[in-house]
Amino acid sequence: MTKTAIRLNDISLHFPKQRNPLAIVLDFIKKNDRKFTALKNVNIEINQGEVVGIIGRNGSGKSTLLRVISGIYPPDAGEVHAAGDISLLAGLGTGFSGHQTGRENALLYGSILGHNEDEMREKLDEIIDFSELGDFIDEPLRTYSAGMKARLGLAVASAIHPHILLIDEVLGVGDPNFKEKSKEKILSMVKGASTVVIVSHSFGLMTDICDRVILLHHGEVMHDGPPQESIKKYYEIAGE
């Protein structure tokens, strides 16, 4: 029987619009409530072991959706259900310290994801090997390139084998060989019953590894289906 890993029921999320002091006073007088709707009535169900891609134009709500799933942003309406521990790999070096070494950051990031130091030390060799950082693992993170930070982040996140891994754009960074290695790692995680949700502008990657792709537009789900179908819908919207 297929198990549900993630379920979003009628999720909506609003952010206040940035305003200057005069606009705030005028809104108060006119009783305007200026808000930006980041997500609107989103309903998504993702099964255990699926690889699901999220695509959409800039500002469509992709990264916000991952943060709602991970619990960083509580929705204004609706319910989020997630079965198991969640790791969010978002941005380059999220959760890292520029003054600490790669090795120290691996331990730090692991603790943020809920694992103690002894557990992470046991995984360090695996992390270093996958990241291909070599001696740079003992250099301060501020000396790392964007690609090196991405390697370290993915190496740590994948080493702890979370039930649900959320990836926001980081697979677009790095050389072609590491991108291929990352793809293989994600697929191996899925075989181990992990569920993966990926936000990416790399449609080639989406086509290669995703079971289905969800298209967001202005915070709403416009299409949910096979990768090629959702990508076709994306270009139809982009051509509006």
DARA-V365578 format. One record per pair of residues at least 12 apart in sequence whose ideal C-beta (glycine too) atoms are under 8 Angstrom apart, sorted by the first residue. I is the first residue (numbers start at 0). J is the second residue. Records with the same first field share a line. If there is no record, write none. Layout:
I = J / J
This chain:
1 = 46 / 47
2 = 46 / 47 / 82
3 = 44 / 45 / 46 / 47 / 80 / 82
4 = 45 / 46 / 47 / 48 / 49 / 81 / 82 / 83 / 162 / 163 / 194
5 = 43 / 44 / 45 / 68 / 79 / 80 / 81 / 82 / 163 / 194 / 196
6 = 43 / 44 / 45 / 78 / 79 / 80 / 81
7 = 41 / 42 / 43 / 44 / 67 / 68 / 77 / 78 / 79 / 80
8 = 42 / 77 / 78 / 79 / 80
9 = 40 / 41 / 42 / 76 / 77 / 78
10 = 38 / 40 / 41 / 42 / 67 / 74 / 76 / 77 / 78 / 79
11 = 36 / 38 / 39 / 40 / 41 / 74 / 75 / 76 / 77
12 = 36 / 37 / 38 / 63 / 67 / 72 / 74 / 75 / 218
13 = 34 / 35 / 36 / 37 / 75
14 = 34 / 35 / 37
15 = 33 / 34 / 35
16 = 33 / 34 / 35
18 = 33
36 = 217 / 218
37 = 60 / 63 / 218
38 = 60 / 63 / 64 / 67 / 74 / 218 / 219
39 = 217 / 218 / 219
40 = 77 / 219
41 = 60 / 64 / 77 / 218 / 219 / 220
42 = 220
43 = 213 / 220 / 223
45 = 194 / 196
46 = 194
47 = 82 / 162 / 192 / 194
48 = 189 / 192 / 193 / 194
49 = 189 / 194 / 195 / 210 / 211
50 = 185 / 186 / 189 / 194 / 195 / 196 / 197 / 208 / 209 / 210
51 = 194 / 195 / 196 / 197 / 209 / 210 / 211 / 212 / 213
52 = 196 / 197 / 198 / 199 / 205 / 209 / 211 / 212 / 213 / 226 / 229
53 = 65 / 196 / 197 / 198 / 212 / 213 / 215
54 = 198 / 199 / 200 / 202 / 205 / 212 / 213 / 214 / 215 / 229 / 230 / 233
55 = 214 / 215 / 216 / 233
56 = 216 / 233 / 236 / 237
59 = 215 / 216 / 217 / 218
60 = 215 / 217 / 218
61 = 167 / 198 / 215
62 = 89 / 167 / 168 / 198
63 = 218
64 = 198 / 215
65 = 87 / 89 / 165 / 167 / 196 / 198
66 = 87 / 89
67 = 79
68 = 81 / 85 / 163 / 165 / 196
69 = 85 / 87 / 165
70 = 85
71 = 87
81 = 163
82 = 162 / 163
83 = 161 / 162 / 163 / 194
84 = 112 / 113 / 161 / 162 / 163
85 = 161 / 162 / 163 / 164 / 165
86 = 112 / 156 / 159 / 161 / 163 / 164 / 165
87 = 165 / 167
88 = 152 / 153 / 156 / 164 / 165 / 166 / 167 / 169
89 = 165 / 166 / 167 / 168 / 169
90 = 167 / 168 / 169
91 = 145 / 148 / 149 / 152 / 169 / 172
92 = 140 / 143 / 148 / 151 / 152
93 = 152
94 = 107 / 108 / 111
95 = 107 / 108 / 140 / 148 / 151 / 152
96 = 140
97 = 139 / 140 / 141
98 = 139 / 140 / 141
99 = 139 / 140
100 = 136 / 137 / 138 / 139 / 140
101 = 130 / 132 / 135 / 136 / 137 / 138 / 140 / 143 / 147 / 151
102 = 123 / 127 / 136 / 137
104 = 140 / 151
105 = 119 / 123 / 126 / 127 / 136 / 151 / 154 / 155
106 = 119 / 120 / 123
108 = 152 / 155 / 156
109 = 122 / 155 / 159
112 = 155 / 156 / 159 / 161
114 = 159
118 = 159
119 = 159
122 = 158 / 159
125 = 154 / 158
126 = 151 / 154 / 155 / 158
127 = 154
129 = 150 / 153 / 154 / 157 / 158 / 180 / 184
130 = 147 / 150 / 151 / 153 / 154
131 = 150 / 177
132 = 147 / 150 / 151
135 = 147
145 = 172
146 = 172 / 173 / 174 / 177
149 = 169 / 170 / 172 / 173
150 = 173 / 177
152 = 169
153 = 166 / 169 / 170 / 181 / 184
157 = 184 / 185 / 188
160 = 188 / 191 / 193
161 = 193
162 = 192 / 193 / 194
163 = 193 / 194 / 195 / 196
164 = 185 / 188 / 193 / 194 / 195 / 196
165 = 195 / 196
166 = 185 / 195 / 196 / 197 / 198 / 199
167 = 198
168 = 198 / 199 / 200
170 = 182 / 197 / 199 / 201 / 204
171 = 199 / 200 / 201 / 204
178 = 204
182 = 204 / 207 / 208
185 = 197 / 208
186 = 208
197 = 209
202 = 226 / 230 / 233
205 = 226 / 230
206 = 226 / 227 / 230
209 = 226
211 = 223 / 224 / 225 / 226 / 229
212 = 224 / 225 / 226 / 228 / 229 / 230
213 = 229
214 = 229 / 232 / 233 / 236
216 = 236
221 = 236
